[in-house]
Amino acid sequence: MKTKRDAYAILIIDANDWDAEQVRAALRDLSNPVHVVGAADLDHEDAHVDLVILGFNDDVSLETTRSTLAKARMRSPAAQIILCVPRDLPDLDHKVREVRARAFVFKPLEENEFRELVDQTLSQIHLRRERQEYARSSRRSAKVDEIVGTSQPIRQVLELIDRVSESATTSVLLLGDSGVGKSLFAHTIHERSQVADGPFIEINCAAIPATLLESELFGYEPGAFTDARGQKIGLIELADGGTLFLDEITEIHPVTQAKLLKFLDSKRFRRLGGDREVAVEIRVIAATNRDIRSEVARGAFREDLYYRLNVVEIRVPALRERPGDVKAITNHYLAAFKKKFAKPRVQLSSEAMDAIQSYSWPGNVRELVNVLERAVLLCRTDVIEAANLPIDADVATPHPAVIRRSGRRLELELPPGNITLDDVERAYIEATLRRTRGNVSRAADLMGVSRGALRNKLEKFSIEPRAFSRPAFAASDRD
């Protein structure tokens, strides 16, 4: 059975021919293109139904429709159902749940109301298709947006992602400053997992009002609240068999936090207004740029939900913590924008590259990408100079050196430019004094030198230990 191209297939099931004809007449002036099919069309191998209009007057007439409804569901499990029933039908709520109807209307039909409901339902079907198509396309075959870099912080994150990806359901909490690319890292976890062919559904919890977020996540049933005449499929259900990424998780209202916790514990939920549990199998990845532990401490975020989400915690490093990757990221996106804007000869001058590498990038990778896109788009010559970059040279500051422990070894990542041994030694002494709040004896013990040797170094570099005893350095001690 072939339907008209781009038209929705609607099956009308009603034992009363007069009622069925009234439905057909009401479907003629819809905003969406439709094609009405009959029960006999379900015998074709390529039969497909988007929407079933199911009409009955009593239990007897409902029974006569069951075989046709079952065949339609077998052909099209995702088909939606709208009931047409008399106002005095007993136990209506039970029958709506029994046939898993999306919505209902009363006989005799009020045609404008009916058309509006059908159009809304078809729009929801279209939205669901779009979301499913988005999920299928979310694997990003082009890979323009990918994790670029070989620095130690990025290598450690990628190693952790590979281990996390061995499980398809383990919850992950991504932490990091705004603009570091947490969405990209969530995508990477999904794409390296066993459910890479499944949907990847992303939602920014801060972009949706608290009153709407719950219904967006869990969906709702007809009658759940005023004007809820139809059913809505939530994002959790759409993510079944894949990954749900909740960005800005700390923005969720406490009531929704409680429901999310219950879902994470059982992998079951009920749509708003529903009494039937829906079971899904998904991985939840949450992300925030806030200090989530502080949010928990002040009672703004549930502690039990925090621990449930934080099965594996991954901190995405800021760009200032991985200065060795700045050039590689720059070259990667420069090539992408040269292709996008058909400017294959555009290059950065050496001064422009130096400016990029010396800038502190408070907006992280997002800011760097935006700067490069603007520079390539607006450049009138083949060379982008430092003056063409929309960054404030006055706030450009060298990246600090970063020291990390790897087993028994220390790894030192230096910023661009000339760094002398004295520079490194001074920075090490000052960092140790911050930790000890200016206590020279403790600092000497930590550094493994005598107090006298450290005093000599302090004189050499004109470092005053008392400057590190102020409370302003307390925050650094905890880092």
N, C-alpha and C positions, 0 to 999 in steps of 0.2 A: 504494500500500500504506500503510495507516494503522495505526500501533501504538497500544496503549493509552496514554492520557494519562499523562505523567510516567514511563513505563516505558522501560527501555533495550531496544533491539532487538538480539537475539542471533541470529546465523546459525550453524547447526551444519553443518559439512561433513565427512563421513566416509563412505568407501565401504563400511565395515562397519556394517550396520544395527544389529547388537547393541551395538557401541560407541557409536553415535549415540544409541540409546535409553538407555544408561546415563548419558550426558551430560544428556539431557533430564530424567531422574529426579533427578539431582543438582542441577539448577537450580530445583527446586520449592521449596526452603526457604532461598532467599537473603534477605539483609537488604534488598537493593535490589529494587524491582519490575522485572520483566523480561517481555519478550514474545518468544517464539521464532518466528523466521521461517524459511521454507524457500527453497531455490534458485529455485523458481518465482516467488516473490514479487519477485525482483530484476528481473523483466520489467516491473513497474509503473513508471510515470514518477516517482512520488513515493517510490520505494524508498529506504530509509535503514537503515544498519546501524551500530550502535555498537561491537559486539564480535563477532569471528569465532572460534568454537571449531573449530580445524582439526585433524582426526585422520587419521593414516596410519600404516601399518605398515612400508612399505618404499618404495623409489624408484618402483616401479610404481604403487602406490596414491597416492603423492604426485602423479604426473603426471595421474592421473584427476581430481584436485581443482583443477588449475591454472585451468581455464576459469571455474569458478564463483568461485574466489578473485579472478580478474582482474575479473569482472563486479562483484563486491562492492566492490572497490577503486575501480572506475570510478564506481559510485554514491556511495560514501562514502570518499573518499581518507583521511580521518582515522580510519577504523575501526581498532581495535586487534585484535591476533591473539594467541590462546593456543594453543599446540600440545599435542596429546595423542599421545604416541609411546611405543613400547615401550622398556624400559630398555636393551636390547641394540642399539638402532638405531645403525648406524655413522655416524660423522662428524656427530654431533648439533649441535655448535657451528656447523658450516658451514650446516646446514639452518635453524637458528634465524636466522642472518644472512640467508640467501637469501630467506626469506619475510618478513623484517623482523618477526619475532614479538616481542611484548612479554614473553612468559613461556612456560614449558613445564611440563607435568606428565607423569607416566609412567602408562602403562596396565599393569594394570587400575587404574582410578581409586580413590584413597583419598578417599571422598566429602567428608569434613570438610575435608581439606586443599584439595581442589578448590574447594569452596564459598568457603573463606576467600580463595583466590587470586582467584576471580572477583569477590567482593565488593570486594577491594582494588583490582582493576583498574577496576571500575565507579566506585569512589570517586575514583580518579585521573582517570577520564574526566569525572566531575562537577567535580573541581577544575580541570581544564583548561578546561571550559566557563565556570566562574566567572572564571578569569583572563582568558579571551577576552572575556567580557562586561564585566569590569572595564576591559579595554583599550579596548573600544568606548565605554564610558561615561566614560572619563578625560578627555574633551574639556571636561567641566564646563560644560554649557549654562547653568547658573545664574550662573556667574562670581561667586559670593560671595567666593571667594578670588581676588583679582586684585591685580596690582601697582598700588598707589595712590601718587600723588605726582607733583610737577612740579619737584622740586629738581634742581639741576644734576647731582648724582651719579646720580640715577635716570634722568634724560634720557640721560646718557652710556651707562648700562648698557643701556637699551632700544634705543638706536641700534646698539650692538654686537650685541644679540640679533637685530635685524632683518637685519644683515649676515650673521651666522652662519646664520640660518634659510634663506638662499639655497641652502645646501648641505644635503642630507639625511643626509649620512654623516660630516661633520667632527666629530671628537671635541672635547668642551668640558670644561674644568675650572672648576668653580665654587668660589671661596674665600670665606670669610666666617665671622663669629662664629656661635656657636650661637644659633638663634632668629631669624636674619635672613630666613628664608624661602627657602632654597636650593632646596627642593623646588618651590616655586611658580615660581621662575625657570626651573627645568628644564622644568616643564609648559609655560611660556610659549614657550620655545624650540621644543618639540615642536609646539605648536598653531599656531605661525607658520610652520612648515616645510612642505615638499611632502608629508610623510608624516603630516600631522595626522590623517588617517583611519585610520592604522595604530595598533598597540598602543603603549601607554606602560606599561612595566613598571618598577616601583620596588622596590628592595631596600635595606634598611639593613644594611650589612656588619657593623656592630658588634652587631647584635641576633641574629646567628646564630653558633653555635659554629664555630670554624675547621674542625673535622672534618666539618661538614655543609655549609659554604658552597660547597665545590667541587661537590658533587653537586647542590646547589640551583641553581647557575649552569649547569653543563654537563649535568646529568642523568646517568643511568646505564643500562646494559644488564643483562638477566638474568644472574646469576652474577658480577657485578662485584665483589661482596664477600659475606660471610656474610649469608644471609637475603635477598639481592637476587634473588628469584625472578621479579620483574617488571621492567618498563622504566619509567623516570621521564623525563619531558620537562623539560629545564631552562629557566630563565628566559631565557637567551640565545636559545634556539630559539623560545620563545613571543613574544619581542620582534621576530621577523623581520618586516621591512617597517615598523618603527617605531623606537622609542627605548627604550634600557635605561638607567635612572638608577641609578647606584651611589653611594648616600650613605655617608659615612664610609669612603671608599676606603682610607684609611691603616690601617684595621683588618684588611685582608686579609693572610692568612698568606703568607710568601715563596714557598712552593710554588705556591699559587694565583695569586700575582702573576705567576709565570713563565708559567703556562698562559694567563692573561688576556692577557699581552703577545703570546704566539704567536697567539692568536685575533685580536687587534687588527691584527696585521701581515698576516694572511691572510684574515680573515673566515670562517675554517673552524675546526672543532673536532671532537673525538671525544667522545662520551659516555663516562663511566667504564666500563671494561670492553669498549668497542667498538673495532672496527677500521675502521669506515666513517666517512668524513669527512662532516660536515653543513655545508653552506654557507648562510650567512644574510647578509642585508644590513640592517644596523642602524646607528643612531647611538648612541654611548656617551657619556653625560654623567656625569662623576664629580664628587663634592663632598667637601669636608672642612672642619672648623673648626680643624684643626691647622695649624701652620706646616710645610707639606709639604716645603719646601726644607730645613728643619732635619732632618726625618725622612730625607730623602735623604742629607744630609751625615753623619748618624750611622749610616747603613747599614740603617735600619729599613724603608726603602721603596726599591724598585729605581729607579735613575736612568733606565734606558732606558724603563721603564714610565711614569715621570713625564713624560718628553718625549713619549711616544706619546699620553698622555692630554691633555697640555697643548698641543694644536694651537692652540686658542684659550682664553685664560685670562680669566675674568670674575670680578672681585672684587665681591661684593655688599656694599654699604656698611652699616655698623651704623646703628641708628636715631639714635645720638648724632651721627652725621655728616650727618644729613639732618633737622635739627630743624624745618625749614620744612614737612615732610610730616606731622608728628605730628598736627596738627589734622585734616587731610584723612583720615588713616588712622583716627583716632578717630571721626569722623563716619560714615565708611563702615561700620565694624563696629558702631557704635552702632545704625545703621539696621537692620543685619542681625539683631542680637540683639533689637531691639524687635519685629521681625516674628516671629522664632523663638519668643519667649516671650509673644507676643500682648500686648505692652505699648506700644501706639502713642503714648501721651502722655508717656512717660519722656524726660527731658532731663537734661543735665548743667548744674549751676550754673556760673556764671562762675568761682567759686573752684575748683571741681573741674577745669574745663578748664585753669585756670592751673597747678594742681598737676600735671596730666598733662603740660603743656608744659615744666614746669621740672624734672621728674624725669629722671634720667639713663638709665633703662631699660637696665640691664645685661643683661636677658634679651631685649632687642630687641623686634621686632614680636610674637613669640610671647607675651612677657610682657604687652604692651599688650593684645593680643586676649583673653588669659585674664582680665586685670583687668576689662575691659569686660564680658565674659560674666558673671562673678561679680557685678559691680555691678548689672547689669540684672536678673539672676535673683533676687537677694536684696532688691532695693529694695522698700520698702512704700509709698512715695509716688511722685509723678510727677517728683520732682527728686532727682537723685543729687548729694549733697554731697561735698566733699573728704574728710570724715571717713568716708564710705562706701567709699572706694577702698582696696583692700588693698595700699597702697604705704607704705613707711616714709618719712615726711616728713623724718626726720633725715638720710637719705642722698640726698634730692632735691637735685641740684646743677644749676646752669645749664649749658646746652649751650655748649661753646666755639664761638667763631667759627671758620669754616672758610674758608680762602683757596685757590682753585684757579686754575691758569693755563689760559686758553682762547685759543690762538693767541698774540697779542702782548698780550692783555688779561689782567688779574687780576679774578677774580670773588670777591666777599666775601659769605659767607652768615652772617648774624648770628643769635645765639640770641634767644629771646623776651625782652621787657623793654627798659628804656631802656639804650642803649649810647652812651656819650659818645665824642667824637673822642679824648680822652685815653685812654680805655679801649683803643681800637683801637691807638693809637700805642704804649702801654705793652706790649700783647701782641705787637706786631710787633718791638719792640726785644728783648724777652725771648726770643722765638723765634729771632731772629738770633744772640743771644749763646749760646743752646744749641748752635746749629750750629757756632759758632766756639769753643765751650768757654771763653767768657769773654774771648777775644782782642778787645779794643776796636778795634784798628787794622783787623783783618780784617772785623769787623762793620761798621765805618764804610765800608769799601770796598764790601761787599755792598749796603749801604743807599744808596750813592751820595752820602754826606755827608762832611764833614770830621770828623777825629777830635775837634776841639774842639767842633763842633756836637753830636756824639753825647755828649761828656762833659757838656755843658749839659743834655741830655735825661736823662742818668743821674742828675744831681743833682736835677732837677725831680721825677722819679718815685722818688727814693731807691732806685735800683737798684744793687746791688753786683755788678760783673762777676765777682768771684772766686767768687761763689756758683754760677756756671755752669761752673766749671772742674772740678768734682768728677766722678769716673767715673760717678756715678749718672745723669748726663745722656747717657752714651754711647749708650744705646739710642735716645734721641730723635734723635740725630744721624743715625741710619741710616734713620729713617722717611721 
